[in-house]
């Protein structure tokens, strides 16, 4: 039968059975390809820098993904505590980079 969405990523059919909506196959394939490409690039980048520098860059990259994802896909706005955590992470990465380059 025809189903109706309830806004949380699931559908309910005419028999009141709830089913999870899956993303299109093309989107899944693109996500797998992008993840593999990122994984290969991370190993290439690791050869160029110190492991601790790589870890710092990776932390900043992940933070960027969180911020961009929140902006692109919505969700609850960042709280003051979120902003404090983001600022602390950025300042820590920046401080490490400055201290490491001075030695």
C-alpha positions, -999 to 999 in steps of 0.1 A, spaced: 0 0 0 10 36 -1 30 48 29 33 80 48 64 96 62 65 107 98 95 131 95 121 110 113 134 89 84 109 61 86 77 53 67 45 36 78 27 14 54 -10 6 52 -6 -22 78 10 2 103 44 -15 98 73 10 102 102 7 78 134 27 76 139 47 44 172 38 28 193 64 8 195 58 -30 222 33 -41 240 60 -61 244 82 -29 257 52 -10 282 44 -37 293 80 -38 297 81 0 319 49 -1 340 63 -29 345 96 -11 355 78 21 380 56 3 394 87 -15 398 105 19 414 74 34 440 72 6 447 109 8 452 107 46 480 81 42 496 102 15 495 133 37 508 113 67 540 106 47 546 144 44 542 155 80 550 143 115 524 120 131 515 145 158 510 173 131 488 149 112 467 143 144 463 180 149 452 186 113 428 157 116 412 172 147 407 205 130 393 188 99 368 168 120 358 200 137 352 216 103 331 187 92 309 191 123 304 228 118 298 224 81 274 195 86 254 215 112 252 244 88 242 223 58 218 199 74 204 220 101 196 207 136 196 224 169 217 256 169 251 255 187 249 263 224 273 285 243 290 254 256 294 241 220 311 274 210 334 272 240 344 236 230 350 246 194 370 276 205 390 255 229 398 229 202 409 255 177 430 274 202 446 241 213 455 232 177 468 267 170 488 268 202 503 234 195 513 244 159 529 276 172 548 258 200 559 230 176 572 254 150 592 274 176 613 243 185 
